[in-house]
């Protein structure tokens, strides 16, 4: 895979099944309690990413990923996103939740399943987009592309939490970024590509956002319209809210390339009020069902009915945003 940047050519490496297994073996050696999974209840990652606030940034993470042409064309050519936006969202998050909140066996099963799916996804981009020339090959298990997807998830959690709660101490951000390198290891991303601090992560994000490696392809713009509910005759109210929040959280030039409408003035106020309401809620109400069920598992309790019901309701909201899917 190559990318043009003046006279420079950048070569990337596809993560093989053997490389993935080596990464999982190394990761397994770092885990103290396999029942707690790759992170565990005392981790910063469970604290920052285990609440409903996670979903505030769902649109931002998705569109940052689509802003990478190799990601956008891979999804466009190999998925049914337009036919079932909500279904793809649900399947993606269930895999992520298994990796982050599941026990080690569940995390490794999800990692192997995602890798196997990605192994079937490869092709070439049909037109020049940003600095990528027509005919550039892509592969869903490309290490550098996986690095970008991983970074968008890490970055979005931090951006959302700071938007809702105010600035986080650098020590917390450092700890979160380093902990989430274990999540990156589940995709076989080489440790040399993973950041050793929040500053390293932030430098990478800033460089990517400022570069021609990100550019919104026509197919990415079209998929974004589905994600925010603008593909049909009338955008649903939740779709307009999702569009406003996503436009606020994205880098402005990417929001413009996706043709997101300007953010209403109430968005800042609304997010502030939402953050205040979340902080005042009992933990049981603001907690993601996946984290709640993980806590029950570690306490030796069976899965709760409320957790499964809450997860269905939470994912069901996506259909009200997109007004697509079954």
Order of alpha helices (4+ residues) and beta strands (2+ residues): beta-beta-alpha-alpha-alpha-alpha-alpha-alpha-beta-beta-alpha-alpha-alpha-alpha-alpha-alpha-alpha-alpha-alpha-alpha
